[in-house]
Amino acid sequence: MFKAFIVDDELLAREELKYVLRRGKQVEIVGEAETAEEALEQVVSLQPDLVFLDIQLSGESGLDVAKQLKELQLPSIVVFVTAYDEHALQAFELNALDYILKPFDESRIEQALEKIKRIKQPIRTEFIVQNPIRGARTGKLAIEADERIVLADMEYIVFIGLVDGKTVIKTLEQQYAVNDALITIEKKLPHDTFMRVHRAFIINLKHIVEMEPWFHSTYNLTMKDGSKVPVSRTYMKELKEVLGLHCKKL
């Protein structure tokens, strides 16, 4: 059964799509969002197999969401479900699997699911990575940078994040720009030390020095090297629990 995520700013549209998907009994709906920010944060966290995405999102663009998902190299498949046919070319340039016009019928949704069945295995295997236990045993993370391989001590890594569209690994002393996707690196890290705190950042819990409120219930972390790392609302509760702050206000 596929894990699906729905992004649409209209409640009735989300409910209609959920009804159709549940009738087909091929999909488990793991979440939904009505804004681009919520969509990106939750898709990164939940990593569904497919994302049903509207294009018009209350002043925001679903095309921008799809672009950022593509840049993050997540294994989620995007299916646009929209009332506007003029964006089809842009959608397929972003590697969307299908482009379904509203009002849709069940047969079109079934067609999209059949496409997903045919390509699901190849897509998922692209994201198979090396056994993360090996990196945990050595305490080193192999980094390909500047046509060389650097073995960085994991305990000295402060954060891994997306900066200007590139994946950056920041240690206490140096910074490396690498070609690997953030999600690929995340799978090689020990989860008792490293934690995702934002769709674009993973931090080393041992190097947090201070937390300060930012805006809209988000926070900024000050790290041991002076770096500032944002924490989004999606990950705030989990971070507080890990730090033993779940019963306190920061």
C-alpha positions as CSV (number, residue, x, y, z in Angstrom):
1,M,0.0,0.0,0.0
2,F,1.3,3.4,-0.9
3,K,1.8,6.2,1.6
4,A,0.2,9.4,0.3
5,F,0.3,13.1,1.3
6,I,-2.3,15.7,0.1
7,V,-1.5,19.4,-0.4
8,D,-4.5,21.6,-1.2
9,D,-5.7,24.8,0.4
10,E,-9.4,23.9,0.0
11,L,-10.7,21.6,2.7
12,L,-13.5,20.2,0.5
13,A,-11.0,19.3,-2.2
14,R,-8.8,17.5,0.3
15,E,-11.8,15.6,1.7
16,E,-13.0,14.6,-1.8
17,L,-9.6,13.3,-2.8
18,K,-9.2,11.4,0.5
19,Y,-12.6,9.8,-0.1
20,V,-11.6,8.6,-3.6
21,L,-8.2,7.3,-2.5
22,R,-9.7,5.4,0.4
23,R,-12.3,3.8,-1.8
24,G,-9.5,2.4,-4.0
25,K,-7.8,0.7,-1.0
26,Q,-4.4,1.2,-2.5
27,V,-3.3,4.2,-0.5
28,E,-2.7,5.1,3.2
29,I,-3.1,8.8,3.7
30,V,-0.3,9.8,6.1
31,G,-0.9,13.5,6.2
32,E,-2.2,16.7,4.6
33,A,-1.4,20.4,4.4
34,E,-2.9,23.6,3.0
35,T,0.3,25.7,2.8
36,A,3.6,25.3,1.1
37,E,5.6,25.6,4.3
38,E,3.5,22.9,6.0
39,A,3.8,20.7,3.0
40,L,7.5,20.9,2.7
41,E,8.1,20.2,6.4
42,Q,5.8,17.3,6.6
43,V,6.8,15.6,3.4
44,V,10.4,15.8,4.5
45,S,9.4,14.3,7.9
46,L,6.9,11.6,6.7
47,Q,8.6,10.8,3.3
48,P,5.4,9.5,1.6
49,D,5.5,7.5,-1.6
50,L,3.4,10.1,-3.4
51,V,2.3,13.7,-3.0
52,F,-1.0,14.9,-4.5
53,L,-0.3,18.6,-5.0
54,D,-2.5,21.5,-6.0
55,I,-0.9,24.4,-7.9
56,Q,-2.8,27.3,-6.4
57,L,-2.2,27.5,-2.6
58,S,-3.6,30.8,-1.3
59,G,-1.0,33.1,-2.9
60,E,1.7,30.3,-3.0
61,S,2.5,28.0,-5.9
62,G,2.5,24.2,-5.8
63,L,5.1,24.4,-8.6
64,D,7.5,26.0,-6.1
65,V,6.8,23.1,-3.6
66,A,7.5,20.6,-6.3
67,K,10.7,22.4,-7.3
68,Q,12.0,22.3,-3.7
69,L,11.1,18.7,-3.3
70,K,13.0,17.9,-6.4
71,E,16.0,19.9,-5.1
72,L,15.9,17.9,-1.8
73,Q,16.0,14.7,-3.9
74,L,13.2,13.0,-1.9
75,P,11.9,9.7,-3.1
76,S,8.3,11.0,-3.2
77,I,6.4,11.0,-6.5
78,V,4.4,14.2,-7.3
79,V,1.0,14.1,-8.9
80,F,-0.6,17.5,-9.6
81,V,-4.4,17.7,-9.0
82,T,-5.4,21.2,-10.2
83,A,-8.1,23.2,-11.9
84,Y,-5.6,24.9,-14.2
85,D,-4.3,23.2,-17.4
86,E,-1.8,25.9,-18.4
87,H,0.9,24.7,-16.0
88,A,1.2,21.2,-17.4
89,L,4.5,21.7,-19.2
90,Q,6.1,23.2,-16.1
91,A,4.8,20.3,-14.0
92,F,6.4,17.7,-16.2
93,E,9.6,19.6,-16.3
94,L,9.6,19.1,-12.5
95,N,9.3,15.3,-13.1
96,A,5.7,15.2,-12.0
97,L,4.2,11.7,-12.7
98,D,0.7,13.0,-13.7
99,Y,-1.3,16.1,-14.1
100,I,-5.0,15.6,-13.2
101,L,-7.6,18.3,-13.8
102,K,-10.4,19.1,-11.4
103,P,-13.1,18.1,-11.2
104,F,-11.5,14.7,-11.4
105,D,-13.1,11.3,-11.5
106,E,-12.0,8.0,-9.9
107,S,-10.7,6.6,-13.1
108,R,-8.1,9.3,-13.5
109,I,-6.8,8.7,-10.0
110,E,-6.7,5.0,-10.7
111,Q,-4.7,5.7,-13.8
112,A,-2.2,7.7,-11.8
113,L,-1.9,4.9,-9.2
114,E,-1.3,2.3,-12.0
115,K,1.6,4.5,-13.3
116,I,3.0,4.6,-9.8
117,K,2.8,0.8,-9.5
118,R,4.9,0.4,-12.6
119,I,7.7,2.7,-11.6
120,K,7.7,2.5,-7.8
121,Q,10.5,-0.1,-7.5
122,P,13.0,1.7,-9.7
123,I,12.4,5.0,-8.0
124,R,12.7,3.6,-4.5
125,T,16.0,1.7,-5.3
126,E,17.7,5.0,-6.4
127,F,17.7,5.9,-2.7
128,I,19.3,2.8,-1.3
129,V,22.4,3.9,0.6
130,Q,25.3,2.2,2.3
131,N,24.7,0.5,5.6
132,P,24.7,3.3,8.1
133,I,26.0,1.0,10.8
134,R,29.4,1.0,9.3
135,G,29.8,4.7,9.6
136,A,28.5,4.6,13.2
137,R,31.1,1.9,14.0
138,T,34.1,3.9,12.7
139,G,32.8,7.3,14.0
140,K,33.7,8.7,10.6
141,L,31.6,10.1,7.7
142,A,33.1,9.8,4.3
143,I,32.7,13.1,2.4
144,E,33.4,13.5,-1.3
145,A,34.7,17.1,-1.6
146,D,36.9,18.8,-4.2
147,E,37.6,15.5,-6.0
148,R,38.9,13.9,-2.8
149,I,37.4,11.9,0.0
150,V,37.6,13.3,3.5
151,L,36.9,11.2,6.6
152,A,35.3,13.6,9.0
153,D,34.9,12.7,12.7
154,M,31.2,12.7,13.3
155,E,31.6,14.1,16.8
156,Y,33.0,17.3,15.3
157,I,30.2,17.8,12.8
158,V,28.0,20.7,13.9
159,F,25.3,20.5,11.2
160,I,24.5,19.4,7.7
161,G,22.2,21.7,5.7
162,L,21.1,23.1,2.4
163,V,22.8,26.5,1.8
164,D,22.2,28.2,-1.6
165,G,21.0,25.0,-3.1
166,K,24.1,23.0,-2.1
167,T,24.5,20.4,0.7
168,V,27.0,21.7,3.2
169,I,28.6,19.8,6.1
170,K,29.9,22.2,8.8
171,T,32.4,20.9,11.3
172,L,33.9,22.8,14.2
173,E,36.8,23.9,12.0
174,Q,35.8,23.5,8.4
175,Q,33.0,23.5,5.9
176,Y,32.5,21.1,3.0
177,A,30.2,21.4,0.0
178,V,29.1,18.0,-1.2
179,N,27.1,16.4,-4.0
180,D,25.1,14.0,-1.8
181,A,21.5,14.9,-1.0
182,L,20.6,15.7,2.6
183,I,18.4,12.7,3.0
184,T,21.3,10.4,1.8
185,I,23.7,11.8,4.4
186,E,21.0,11.6,7.1
187,K,20.7,7.8,6.7
188,K,24.5,7.4,7.4
189,L,24.3,9.3,10.7
190,P,23.7,7.8,14.2
191,H,20.2,8.9,15.3
192,D,21.1,9.2,18.9
193,T,23.4,12.1,18.2
194,F,22.0,13.7,15.0
195,M,18.5,15.1,14.5
196,R,16.6,16.8,11.7
197,V,15.3,20.2,13.0
198,H,14.2,21.7,9.7
199,R,13.5,20.4,6.2
200,A,16.9,21.8,5.3
201,F,19.0,21.2,8.4
202,I,20.3,18.3,10.5
203,I,22.2,19.1,13.7
204,N,24.5,17.4,16.1
205,L,22.7,17.6,19.5
206,K,26.0,17.7,21.4
207,H,26.9,21.1,19.9
208,I,23.7,23.1,20.8
209,V,24.7,26.0,23.0
210,E,21.5,28.1,23.1
211,M,17.9,28.2,21.8
212,E,16.1,31.5,21.2
213,P,12.5,32.2,20.0
214,W,12.2,33.4,16.4
215,F,8.8,33.9,14.8
216,H,5.6,31.9,14.3
217,S,6.6,29.5,17.1
218,T,9.9,28.7,15.5
219,Y,13.4,28.9,17.1
220,N,17.0,29.5,16.3
221,L,19.7,27.3,17.6
222,T,23.2,28.8,18.4
223,M,25.8,26.1,17.9
224,K,29.2,25.7,19.5
225,D,31.0,27.2,16.5
226,G,28.6,30.3,16.5
227,S,26.4,29.0,13.6
228,K,22.7,29.8,13.7
229,V,20.4,26.9,12.7
230,P,16.6,27.3,12.4
231,V,14.1,24.9,14.0
232,S,10.7,24.7,12.3
233,R,7.4,24.1,14.1
234,T,7.2,20.5,12.8
235,Y,10.3,19.4,14.7
236,M,10.1,21.7,17.8
237,K,8.1,19.3,20.0
238,E,10.4,16.4,19.2
239,L,13.5,18.5,19.9
240,K,12.1,19.7,23.3
241,E,11.4,16.1,24.3
242,V,14.9,15.0,23.3
243,L,16.4,17.8,25.3
244,G,14.1,17.2,28.3
245,L,12.2,20.4,27.8
246,H,8.8,19.0,27.0
247,C,7.3,20.2,30.2
248,K,8.8,23.7,30.1
249,K,8.5,26.8,28.1
250,L,11.7,28.0,26.5
